[in-house]
Amino acid sequence: MMSVACTDNCDTAMQFKADLEAAFPDIPYFYTGHLSLAVAVHTGPGAFGVVLCITR
C-alpha cells in the first residue's frame, strides 16, 4: 500500500501520485492528503511525502 501527502502543493503531490501509479500499477493507493502539522512545521511549504507499507 502506498500513500502520498503534502503541505500546500497538493497539485504537485497529485501529479507525483499519478506518476507513481503509472510506474507501480500493482501497488494499491490508500490516501492522498495533507501532512500532519508536526511534520509540516519542520519541512515547510512545498513539501510532500510518500509512505510505502509492505505486509507479509
PDBQT receptor file of N, H, CA, C and O in Angstrom, charges set to zero:
ATOM      1  N   MET A   1       0.844  -1.158   0.000  1.00  0.00    +0.000 N 
ATOM      2  CA  MET A   1       0.000   0.000   0.000  1.00  0.00    +0.000 C 
ATOM      3  C   MET A   1       0.900   1.236   0.000  1.00  0.00    +0.000 C 
ATOM      4  O   MET A   1       1.940   1.257   0.659  1.00  0.00    +0.000 OA
ATOM      5  N   MET A   2       0.491   2.262  -0.743  1.00  0.00    +0.000 N 
ATOM      6  H   MET A   2      -0.353   2.245  -1.279  1.00  0.00    +0.000 HD
ATOM      7  CA  MET A   2       1.265   3.488  -0.822  1.00  0.00    +0.000 C 
ATOM      8  C   MET A   2       0.353   4.680  -0.565  1.00  0.00    +0.000 C 
ATOM      9  O   MET A   2      -0.837   4.650  -0.878  1.00  0.00    +0.000 OA
ATOM     10  N   SER A   3       0.929   5.722   0.007  1.00  0.00    +0.000 N 
ATOM     11  H   SER A   3       1.896   5.747   0.261  1.00  0.00    +0.000 HD
ATOM     12  CA  SER A   3       0.184   6.933   0.335  1.00  0.00    +0.000 C 
ATOM     13  C   SER A   3       1.037   8.148  -0.002  1.00  0.00    +0.000 C 
ATOM     14  O   SER A   3       2.261   8.104   0.121  1.00  0.00    +0.000 OA
ATOM     15  N   VAL A   4       0.392   9.237  -0.428  1.00  0.00    +0.000 N 
ATOM     16  H   VAL A   4      -0.602   9.273  -0.528  1.00  0.00    +0.000 HD
ATOM     17  CA  VAL A   4       1.083  10.485  -0.727  1.00  0.00    +0.000 C 
ATOM     18  C   VAL A   4       0.413  11.591   0.089  1.00  0.00    +0.000 C 
ATOM     19  O   VAL A   4      -0.814  11.647   0.169  1.00  0.00    +0.000 OA
ATOM     20  N   ALA A   5       1.213  12.466   0.691  1.00  0.00    +0.000 N 
ATOM     21  H   ALA A   5       2.210  12.421   0.626  1.00  0.00    +0.000 HD
ATOM     22  CA  ALA A   5       0.685  13.586   1.471  1.00  0.00    +0.000 C 
ATOM     23  C   ALA A   5       1.488  14.838   1.143  1.00  0.00    +0.000 C 
ATOM     24  O   ALA A   5       2.627  14.752   0.685  1.00  0.00    +0.000 OA
ATOM     25  N   CYS A   6       0.880  16.014   1.381  1.00  0.00    +0.000 N 
ATOM     26  H   CYS A   6      -0.046  16.084   1.753  1.00  0.00    +0.000 HD
ATOM     27  CA  CYS A   6       1.529  17.272   1.003  1.00  0.00    +0.000 C 
ATOM     28  C   CYS A   6       1.290  18.338   2.063  1.00  0.00    +0.000 C 
ATOM     29  O   CYS A   6       0.441  18.181   2.940  1.00  0.00    +0.000 OA
ATOM     30  N   THR A   7       2.061  19.437   1.968  1.00  0.00    +0.000 N 
ATOM     31  H   THR A   7       2.751  19.564   1.256  1.00  0.00    +0.000 HD
ATOM     32  CA  THR A   7       1.810  20.584   2.840  1.00  0.00    +0.000 C 
ATOM     33  C   THR A   7       0.853  21.536   2.135  1.00  0.00    +0.000 C 
ATOM     34  O   THR A   7      -0.322  21.613   2.493  1.00  0.00    +0.000 OA
ATOM     35  N   ASP A   8       1.346  22.261   1.139  1.00  0.00    +0.000 N 
ATOM     36  H   ASP A   8       2.301  22.199   0.848  1.00  0.00    +0.000 HD
ATOM     37  CA  ASP A   8       0.495  23.224   0.436  1.00  0.00    +0.000 C 
ATOM     38  C   ASP A   8       0.537  23.076  -1.079  1.00  0.00    +0.000 C 
ATOM     39  O   ASP A   8      -0.095  23.852  -1.795  1.00  0.00    +0.000 OA
ATOM     40  N   ASN A   9       1.270  22.093  -1.567  1.00  0.00    +0.000 N 
ATOM     41  H   ASN A   9       1.784  21.463  -0.985  1.00  0.00    +0.000 HD
ATOM     42  CA  ASN A   9       1.422  21.893  -3.002  1.00  0.00    +0.000 C 
ATOM     43  C   ASN A   9       0.727  20.611  -3.452  1.00  0.00    +0.000 C 
ATOM     44  O   ASN A   9       1.349  19.739  -4.060  1.00  0.00    +0.000 OA
ATOM     45  N   CYS A  10      -0.542  20.506  -3.156  1.00  0.00    +0.000 N 
ATOM     46  H   CYS A  10      -1.047  21.214  -2.662  1.00  0.00    +0.000 HD
ATOM     47  CA  CYS A  10      -1.253  19.252  -3.409  1.00  0.00    +0.000 C 
ATOM     48  C   CYS A  10      -1.379  18.932  -4.899  1.00  0.00    +0.000 C 
ATOM     49  O   CYS A  10      -1.505  17.761  -5.259  1.00  0.00    +0.000 OA
ATOM     50  N   ASP A  11      -1.349  19.934  -5.767  1.00  0.00    +0.000 N 
ATOM     51  H   ASP A  11      -1.248  20.885  -5.474  1.00  0.00    +0.000 HD
ATOM     52  CA  ASP A  11      -1.377  19.651  -7.207  1.00  0.00    +0.000 C 
ATOM     53  C   ASP A  11      -0.132  18.877  -7.622  1.00  0.00    +0.000 C 
ATOM     54  O   ASP A  11      -0.217  17.926  -8.399  1.00  0.00    +0.000 OA
ATOM     55  N   THR A  12       1.023  19.284  -7.103  1.00  0.00    +0.000 N 
ATOM     56  H   THR A  12       1.092  20.056  -6.472  1.00  0.00    +0.000 HD
ATOM     57  CA  THR A  12       2.275  18.575  -7.392  1.00  0.00    +0.000 C 
ATOM     58  C   THR A  12       2.242  17.170  -6.806  1.00  0.00    +0.000 C 
ATOM     59  O   THR A  12       2.675  16.215  -7.451  1.00  0.00    +0.000 OA
ATOM     60  N   ALA A  13       1.734  17.045  -5.595  1.00  0.00    +0.000 N 
ATOM     61  H   ALA A  13       1.382  17.821  -5.071  1.00  0.00    +0.000 HD
ATOM     62  CA  ALA A  13       1.642  15.725  -4.962  1.00  0.00    +0.000 C 
ATOM     63  C   ALA A  13       0.708  14.799  -5.741  1.00  0.00    +0.000 C 
ATOM     64  O   ALA A  13       0.988  13.608  -5.873  1.00  0.00    +0.000 OA
ATOM     65  N   MET A  14      -0.401  15.339  -6.258  1.00  0.00    +0.000 N 
ATOM     66  H   MET A  14      -0.628  16.307  -6.151  1.00  0.00    +0.000 HD
ATOM     67  CA  MET A  14      -1.329  14.520  -7.042  1.00  0.00    +0.000 C 
ATOM     68  C   MET A  14      -0.685  14.076  -8.352  1.00  0.00    +0.000 C 
ATOM     69  O   MET A  14      -0.925  12.956  -8.805  1.00  0.00    +0.000 OA
ATOM     70  N   GLN A  15       0.129  14.935  -8.968  1.00  0.00    +0.000 N 
ATOM     71  H   GLN A  15       0.323  15.844  -8.600  1.00  0.00    +0.000 HD
ATOM     72  CA  GLN A  15       0.844  14.535 -10.186  1.00  0.00    +0.000 C 
ATOM     73  C   GLN A  15       1.876  13.462  -9.859  1.00  0.00    +0.000 C 
ATOM     74  O   GLN A  15       2.043  12.503 -10.612  1.00  0.00    +0.000 OA
ATOM     75  N   PHE A  16       2.564  13.628  -8.737  1.00  0.00    +0.000 N 
ATOM     76  H   PHE A  16       2.429  14.408  -8.126  1.00  0.00    +0.000 HD
ATOM     77  CA  PHE A  16       3.542  12.627  -8.311  1.00  0.00    +0.000 C 
ATOM     78  C   PHE A  16       2.848  11.293  -8.044  1.00  0.00    +0.000 C 
ATOM     79  O   PHE A  16       3.376  10.237  -8.391  1.00  0.00    +0.000 OA
ATOM     80  N   LYS A  17       1.668  11.340  -7.428  1.00  0.00    +0.000 N 
ATOM     81  H   LYS A  17       1.239  12.198  -7.146  1.00  0.00    +0.000 HD
ATOM     82  CA  LYS A  17       0.878  10.125  -7.187  1.00  0.00    +0.000 C 
ATOM     83  C   LYS A  17       0.525   9.451  -8.504  1.00  0.00    +0.000 C 
ATOM     84  O   LYS A  17       0.624   8.229  -8.618  1.00  0.00    +0.000 OA
ATOM     85  N   ALA A  18       0.119  10.224  -9.493  1.00  0.00    +0.000 N 
ATOM     86  H   ALA A  18       0.038  11.217  -9.401  1.00  0.00    +0.000 HD
ATOM     87  CA  ALA A  18      -0.199   9.660 -10.806  1.00  0.00    +0.000 C 
ATOM     88  C   ALA A  18       1.031   9.020 -11.435  1.00  0.00    +0.000 C 
ATOM     89  O   ALA A  18       0.930   7.959 -12.052  1.00  0.00    +0.000 OA
ATOM     90  N   ASP A  19       2.193   9.654 -11.285  1.00  0.00    +0.000 N 
ATOM     91  H   ASP A  19       2.275  10.516 -10.784  1.00  0.00    +0.000 HD
ATOM     92  CA  ASP A  19       3.445   9.085 -11.799  1.00  0.00    +0.000 C 
ATOM     93  C   ASP A  19       3.774   7.771 -11.095  1.00  0.00    +0.000 C 
ATOM     94  O   ASP A  19       4.195   6.807 -11.736  1.00  0.00    +0.000 OA
ATOM     95  N   LEU A  20       3.580   7.735  -9.766  1.00  0.00    +0.000 N 
ATOM     96  H   LEU A  20       3.238   8.518  -9.246  1.00  0.00    +0.000 HD
ATOM     97  CA  LEU A  20       3.829   6.507  -9.011  1.00  0.00    +0.000 C 
ATOM     98  C   LEU A  20       2.872   5.385  -9.438  1.00  0.00    +0.000 C 
ATOM     99  O   LEU A  20       3.281   4.234  -9.588  1.00  0.00    +0.000 OA
ATOM    100  N   GLU A  21       1.600   5.737  -9.630  1.00  0.00    +0.000 N 
ATOM    101  H   GLU A  21       1.268   6.672  -9.508  1.00  0.00    +0.000 HD
ATOM    102  CA  GLU A  21       0.619   4.738 -10.062  1.00  0.00    +0.000 C 
ATOM    103  C   GLU A  21       0.991   4.168 -11.427  1.00  0.00    +0.000 C 
ATOM    104  O   GLU A  21       0.818   2.973 -11.670  1.00  0.00    +0.000 OA
ATOM    105  N   ALA A  22       1.495   5.011 -12.312  1.00  0.00    +0.000 N 
ATOM    106  H   ALA A  22       1.635   5.981 -12.115  1.00  0.00    +0.000 HD
ATOM    107  CA  ALA A  22       1.915   4.540 -13.635  1.00  0.00    +0.000 C 
ATOM    108  C   ALA A  22       3.151   3.652 -13.541  1.00  0.00    +0.000 C 
ATOM    109  O   ALA A  22       3.264   2.656 -14.256  1.00  0.00    +0.000 OA
ATOM    110  N   ALA A  23       4.069   4.016 -12.664  1.00  0.00    +0.000 N 
ATOM    111  H   ALA A  23       3.977   4.825 -12.083  1.00  0.00    +0.000 HD
ATOM    112  CA  ALA A  23       5.311   3.253 -12.517  1.00  0.00    +0.000 C 
ATOM    113  C   ALA A  23       5.120   1.955 -11.742  1.00  0.00    +0.000 C 
ATOM    114  O   ALA A  23       5.817   0.972 -11.993  1.00  0.00    +0.000 OA
ATOM    115  N   PHE A  24       4.176   1.949 -10.797  1.00  0.00    +0.000 N 
ATOM    116  H   PHE A  24       3.610   2.748 -10.593  1.00  0.00    +0.000 HD
ATOM    117  CA  PHE A  24       3.936   0.790  -9.944  1.00  0.00    +0.000 C 
ATOM    118  C   PHE A  24       2.434   0.462  -9.925  1.00  0.00    +0.000 C 
ATOM    119  O   PHE A  24       1.766   0.683  -8.915  1.00  0.00    +0.000 OA
ATOM    120  N   PRO A  25       1.910  -0.060 -11.027  1.00  0.00    +0.000 N 
ATOM    121  CA  PRO A  25       0.458  -0.267 -11.133  1.00  0.00    +0.000 C 
ATOM    122  C   PRO A  25      -0.114  -1.329 -10.195  1.00  0.00    +0.000 C 
ATOM    123  O   PRO A  25      -1.319  -1.341  -9.946  1.00  0.00    +0.000 OA
ATOM    124  N   ASP A  26       0.718  -2.208  -9.679  1.00  0.00    +0.000 N 
ATOM    125  H   ASP A  26       1.697  -2.199  -9.882  1.00  0.00    +0.000 HD
ATOM    126  CA  ASP A  26       0.214  -3.286  -8.819  1.00  0.00    +0.000 C 
ATOM    127  C   ASP A  26       0.112  -2.896  -7.348  1.00  0.00    +0.000 C 
ATOM    128  O   ASP A  26      -0.397  -3.673  -6.540  1.00  0.00    +0.000 OA
ATOM    129  N   ILE A  27       0.585  -1.712  -6.989  1.00  0.00    +0.000 N 
ATOM    130  H   ILE A  27       0.998  -1.080  -7.645  1.00  0.00    +0.000 HD
ATOM    131  CA  ILE A  27       0.537  -1.271  -5.593  1.00  0.00    +0.000 C 
ATOM    132  C   ILE A  27      -0.745  -0.465  -5.376  1.00  0.00    +0.000 C 
ATOM    133  O   ILE A  27      -0.982   0.511  -6.087  1.00  0.00    +0.000 OA
ATOM    134  N   PRO A  28      -1.576  -0.859  -4.402  1.00  0.00    +0.000 N 
ATOM    135  CA  PRO A  28      -2.784  -0.079  -4.128  1.00  0.00    +0.000 C 
ATOM    136  C   PRO A  28      -2.447   1.232  -3.401  1.00  0.00    +0.000 C 
ATOM    137  O   PRO A  28      -1.495   1.297  -2.623  1.00  0.00    +0.000 OA
ATOM    138  N   TYR A  29      -3.235   2.258  -3.668  1.00  0.00    +0.000 N 
ATOM    139  H   TYR A  29      -4.008   2.206  -4.301  1.00  0.00    +0.000 HD
ATOM    140  CA  TYR A  29      -3.049   3.558  -3.036  1.00  0.00    +0.000 C 
ATOM    141  C   TYR A  29      -4.164   3.779  -2.035  1.00  0.00    +0.000 C 
ATOM    142  O   TYR A  29      -5.335   3.539  -2.329  1.00  0.00    +0.000 OA
ATOM    143  N   PHE A  30      -3.792   4.237  -0.851  1.00  0.00    +0.000 N 
ATOM    144  H   PHE A  30      -2.841   4.432  -0.612  1.00  0.00    +0.000 HD
ATOM    145  CA  PHE A  30      -4.728   4.325   0.251  1.00  0.00    +0.000 C 
ATOM    146  C   PHE A  30      -5.201   5.748   0.511  1.00  0.00    +0.000 C 
ATOM    147  O   PHE A  30      -6.394   5.956   0.730  1.00  0.00    +0.000 OA
ATOM    148  N   TYR A  31      -4.313   6.728   0.495  1.00  0.00    +0.000 N 
ATOM    149  H   TYR A  31      -3.343   6.558   0.317  1.00  0.00    +0.000 HD
ATOM    150  CA  TYR A  31      -4.669   8.065   0.968  1.00  0.00    +0.000 C 
ATOM    151  C   TYR A  31      -3.791   9.115   0.299  1.00  0.00    +0.000 C 
ATOM    152  O   TYR A  31      -2.581   8.929   0.162  1.00  0.00    +0.000 OA
ATOM    153  N   THR A  32      -4.389  10.189  -0.106  1.00  0.00    +0.000 N 
ATOM    154  H   THR A  32      -5.371  10.341   0.005  1.00  0.00    +0.000 HD
ATOM    155  CA  THR A  32      -3.631  11.359  -0.538  1.00  0.00    +0.000 C 
ATOM    156  C   THR A  32      -4.246  12.555   0.171  1.00  0.00    +0.000 C 
ATOM    157  O   THR A  32      -5.438  12.823   0.018  1.00  0.00    +0.000 OA
ATOM    158  N   GLY A  33      -3.451  13.268   0.937  1.00  0.00    +0.000 N 
ATOM    159  H   GLY A  33      -2.483  13.050   1.061  1.00  0.00    +0.000 HD
ATOM    160  CA  GLY A  33      -3.972  14.390   1.707  1.00  0.00    +0.000 C 
ATOM    161  C   GLY A  33      -2.857  15.239   2.250  1.00  0.00    +0.000 C 
ATOM    162  O   GLY A  33      -1.778  15.306   1.661  1.00  0.00    +0.000 OA
ATOM    163  N   HIS A  34      -3.101  15.883   3.355  1.00  0.00    +0.000 N 
ATOM    164  H   HIS A  34      -3.978  15.829   3.833  1.00  0.00    +0.000 HD
ATOM    165  CA  HIS A  34      -2.140  16.812   3.943  1.00  0.00    +0.000 C 
ATOM    166  C   HIS A  34      -1.240  16.128   4.969  1.00  0.00    +0.000 C 
ATOM    167  O   HIS A  34      -1.664  15.240   5.709  1.00  0.00    +0.000 OA
ATOM    168  N   LEU A  35       0.024  16.574   4.986  1.00  0.00    +0.000 N 
ATOM    169  H   LEU A  35       0.368  17.295   4.385  1.00  0.00    +0.000 HD
ATOM    170  CA  LEU A  35       0.941  16.125   6.026  1.00  0.00    +0.000 C 
ATOM    171  C   LEU A  35       0.456  16.656   7.371  1.00  0.00    +0.000 C 
ATOM    172  O   LEU A  35      -0.188  17.703   7.440  1.00  0.00    +0.000 OA
ATOM    173  N   SER A  36       0.765  15.936   8.418  1.00  0.00    +0.000 N 
ATOM    174  H   SER A  36       1.288  15.085   8.361  1.00  0.00    +0.000 HD
ATOM    175  CA  SER A  36       0.377  16.409   9.747  1.00  0.00    +0.000 C 
ATOM    176  C   SER A  36       1.124  17.700  10.072  1.00  0.00    +0.000 C 
ATOM    177  O   SER A  36       2.184  17.969   9.507  1.00  0.00    +0.000 OA
ATOM    178  N   LEU A  37       0.577  18.482  10.969  1.00  0.00    +0.000 N 
ATOM    179  H   LEU A  37      -0.284  18.263  11.428  1.00  0.00    +0.000 HD
ATOM    180  CA  LEU A  37       1.239  19.731  11.362  1.00  0.00    +0.000 C 
ATOM    181  C   LEU A  37       2.606  19.472  11.988  1.00  0.00    +0.000 C 
ATOM    182  O   LEU A  37       3.523  20.279  11.835  1.00  0.00    +0.000 OA
ATOM    183  N   ALA A  38       2.743  18.352  12.689  1.00  0.00    +0.000 N 
ATOM    184  H   ALA A  38       1.998  17.696  12.813  1.00  0.00    +0.000 HD
ATOM    185  CA  ALA A  38       4.025  18.019  13.318  1.00  0.00    +0.000 C 
ATOM    186  C   ALA A  38       5.120  17.844  12.266  1.00  0.00    +0.000 C 
ATOM    187  O   ALA A  38       6.276  18.186  12.517  1.00  0.00    +0.000 OA
ATOM    188  N   VAL A  39       4.775  17.326  11.112  1.00  0.00    +0.000 N 
ATOM    189  H   VAL A  39       3.836  17.049  10.908  1.00  0.00    +0.000 HD
ATOM    190  CA  VAL A  39       5.740  17.168  10.022  1.00  0.00    +0.000 C 
ATOM    191  C   VAL A  39       5.883  18.480   9.256  1.00  0.00    +0.000 C 
ATOM    192  O   VAL A  39       6.997  18.922   8.977  1.00  0.00    +0.000 OA
ATOM    193  N   ALA A  40       4.759  19.099   8.919  1.00  0.00    +0.000 N 
ATOM    194  H   ALA A  40       3.854  18.740   9.145  1.00  0.00    +0.000 HD
ATOM    195  CA  ALA A  40       4.773  20.302   8.088  1.00  0.00    +0.000 C 
ATOM    196  C   ALA A  40       5.547  21.452   8.735  1.00  0.00    +0.000 C 
ATOM    197  O   ALA A  40       6.184  22.232   8.027  1.00  0.00    +0.000 OA
ATOM    198  N   VAL A  41       5.507  21.574  10.048  1.00  0.00    +0.000 N 
ATOM    199  H   VAL A  41       4.990  20.940  10.624  1.00  0.00    +0.000 HD
ATOM    200  CA  VAL A  41       6.221  22.654  10.719  1.00  0.00    +0.000 C 
ATOM    201  C   VAL A  41       7.733  22.509  10.543  1.00  0.00    +0.000 C 
ATOM    202  O   VAL A  41       8.455  23.505  10.585  1.00  0.00    +0.000 OA
ATOM    203  N   HIS A  42       8.218  21.290  10.348  1.00  0.00    +0.000 N 
ATOM    204  H   HIS A  42       7.632  20.481  10.314  1.00  0.00    +0.000 HD
ATOM    205  CA  HIS A  42       9.651  21.067  10.174  1.00  0.00    +0.000 C 
ATOM    206  C   HIS A  42      10.073  21.097   8.708  1.00  0.00    +0.000 C 
ATOM    207  O   HIS A  42      11.207  21.460   8.396  1.00  0.00    +0.000 OA
ATOM    208  N   THR A  43       9.164  20.715   7.805  1.00  0.00    +0.000 N 
ATOM    209  H   THR A  43       8.243  20.419   8.059  1.00  0.00    +0.000 HD
ATOM    210  CA  THR A  43       9.531  20.659   6.394  1.00  0.00    +0.000 C 
ATOM    211  C   THR A  43       9.270  21.967   5.678  1.00  0.00    +0.000 C 
ATOM    212  O   THR A  43       9.986  22.310   4.737  1.00  0.00    +0.000 OA
ATOM    213  N   GLY A  44       8.252  22.706   6.107  1.00  0.00    +0.000 N 
ATOM    214  H   GLY A  44       7.670  22.427   6.871  1.00  0.00    +0.000 HD
ATOM    215  CA  GLY A  44       7.915  23.978   5.484  1.00  0.00    +0.000 C 
ATOM    216  C   GLY A  44       7.047  23.803   4.253  1.00  0.00    +0.000 C 
ATOM    217  O   GLY A  44       6.658  22.688   3.907  1.00  0.00    +0.000 OA
ATOM    218  N   PRO A  45       6.747  24.917   3.592  1.00  0.00    +0.000 N 
ATOM    219  CA  PRO A  45       5.875  24.870   2.428  1.00  0.00    +0.000 C 
ATOM    220  C   PRO A  45       6.527  24.143   1.253  1.00  0.00    +0.000 C 
ATOM    221  O   PRO A  45       7.747  24.158   1.083  1.00  0.00    +0.000 OA
ATOM    222  N   GLY A  46       5.692  23.522   0.464  1.00  0.00    +0.000 N 
ATOM    223  H   GLY A  46       4.701  23.510   0.601  1.00  0.00    +0.000 HD
ATOM    224  CA  GLY A  46       6.178  22.851  -0.741  1.00  0.00    +0.000 C 
ATOM    225  C   GLY A  46       6.586  21.405  -0.554  1.00  0.00    +0.000 C 
ATOM    226  O   GLY A  46       6.984  20.753  -1.520  1.00  0.00    +0.000 OA
ATOM    227  N   ALA A  47       6.500  20.888   0.652  1.00  0.00    +0.000 N 
ATOM    228  H   ALA A  47       6.176  21.417   1.437  1.00  0.00    +0.000 HD
ATOM    229  CA  ALA A  47       6.930  19.514   0.900  1.00  0.00    +0.000 C 
ATOM    230  C   ALA A  47       5.810  18.522   0.620  1.00  0.00    +0.000 C 
ATOM    231  O   ALA A  47       4.629  18.822   0.791  1.00  0.00    +0.000 OA
ATOM    232  N   PHE A  48       6.207  17.348   0.189  1.00  0.00    +0.000 N 
ATOM    233  H   PHE A  48       7.166  17.103   0.050  1.00  0.00    +0.000 HD
ATOM    234  CA  PHE A  48       5.266  16.240   0.144  1.00  0.00    +0.000 C 
ATOM    235  C   PHE A  48       6.017  14.965   0.452  1.00  0.00    +0.000 C 
ATOM    236  O   PHE A  48       7.237  14.895   0.304  1.00  0.00    +0.000 OA
ATOM    237  N   GLY A  49       5.285  13.967   0.877  1.00  0.00    +0.000 N 
ATOM    238  H   GLY A  49       4.294  14.024   0.997  1.00  0.00    +0.000 HD
ATOM    239  CA  GLY A  49       5.916  12.725   1.290  1.00  0.00    +0.000 C 
ATOM    240  C   GLY A  49       5.181  11.513   0.757  1.00  0.00    +0.000 C 
ATOM    241  O   GLY A  49       4.015  11.588   0.369  1.00  0.00    +0.000 OA
ATOM    242  N   VAL A  50       5.884  10.399   0.747  1.00  0.00    +0.000 N 
ATOM    243  H   VAL A  50       6.831  10.338   1.062  1.00  0.00    +0.000 HD
ATOM    244  CA  VAL A  50       5.340   9.127   0.286  1.00  0.00    +0.000 C 
ATOM    245  C   VAL A  50       5.553   8.089   1.378  1.00  0.00    +0.000 C 
ATOM    246  O   VAL A  50       6.623   8.022   1.983  1.00  0.00    +0.000 OA
ATOM    247  N   VAL A  51       4.539   7.291   1.624  1.00  0.00    +0.000 N 
ATOM    248  H   VAL A  51       3.669   7.346   1.133  1.00  0.00    +0.000 HD
ATOM    249  CA  VAL A  51       4.637   6.191   2.577  1.00  0.00    +0.000 C 
ATOM    250  C   VAL A  51       4.396   4.901   1.816  1.00  0.00    +0.000 C 
ATOM    251  O   VAL A  51       3.447   4.795   1.039  1.00  0.00    +0.000 OA
ATOM    252  N   LEU A  52       5.255   3.927   2.039  1.00  0.00    +0.000 N 
ATOM    253  H   LEU A  52       6.026   4.012   2.670  1.00  0.00    +0.000 HD
ATOM    254  CA  LEU A  52       5.090   2.606   1.455  1.00  0.00    +0.000 C 
ATOM    255  C   LEU A  52       4.996   1.610   2.588  1.00  0.00    +0.000 C 
ATOM    256  O   LEU A  52       5.900   1.523   3.419  1.00  0.00    +0.000 OA
ATOM    257  N   CYS A  53       3.909   0.857   2.631  1.00  0.00    +0.000 N 
ATOM    258  H   CYS A  53       3.174   0.927   1.956  1.00  0.00    +0.000 HD
ATOM    259  CA  CYS A  53       3.699  -0.140   3.667  1.00  0.00    +0.000 C 
ATOM    260  C   CYS A  53       3.711  -1.520   3.031  1.00  0.00    +0.000 C 
ATOM    261  O   CYS A  53       2.887  -1.812   2.164  1.00  0.00    +0.000 OA
ATOM    262  N   ILE A  54       4.617  -2.350   3.444  1.00  0.00    +0.000 N 
ATOM    263  H   ILE A  54       5.286  -2.113   4.148  1.00  0.00    +0.000 HD
ATOM    264  CA  ILE A  54       4.719  -3.709   2.916  1.00  0.00    +0.000 C 
ATOM    265  C   ILE A  54       4.289  -4.683   3.998  1.00  0.00    +0.000 C 
ATOM    266  O   ILE A  54       4.842  -4.680   5.098  1.00  0.00    +0.000 OA
ATOM    267  N   THR A  55       3.318  -5.503   3.694  1.00  0.00    +0.000 N 
ATOM    268  H   THR A  55       2.869  -5.505   2.800  1.00  0.00    +0.000 HD
ATOM    269  CA  THR A  55       2.856  -6.510   4.639  1.00  0.00    +0.000 C 
ATOM    270  C   THR A  55       3.156  -7.885   4.070  1.00  0.00    +0.000 C 
ATOM    271  O   THR A  55       3.187  -8.076   2.854  1.00  0.00    +0.000 OA
ATOM    272  N   ARG A  56       3.371  -8.809   4.937  1.00  0.00    +0.000 N 
ATOM    273  H   ARG A  56       3.346  -8.654   5.924  1.00  0.00    +0.000 HD
ATOM    274  CA  ARG A  56       3.665 -10.186   4.509  1.00  0.00    +0.000 C 
ATOM    275  C   ARG A  56       2.682 -11.131   5.128  1.00  0.00    +0.000 C 
ATOM    276  O   ARG A  56       2.755 -12.337   4.895  1.00  0.00    +0.000 OA
TER     277      ARG A  56
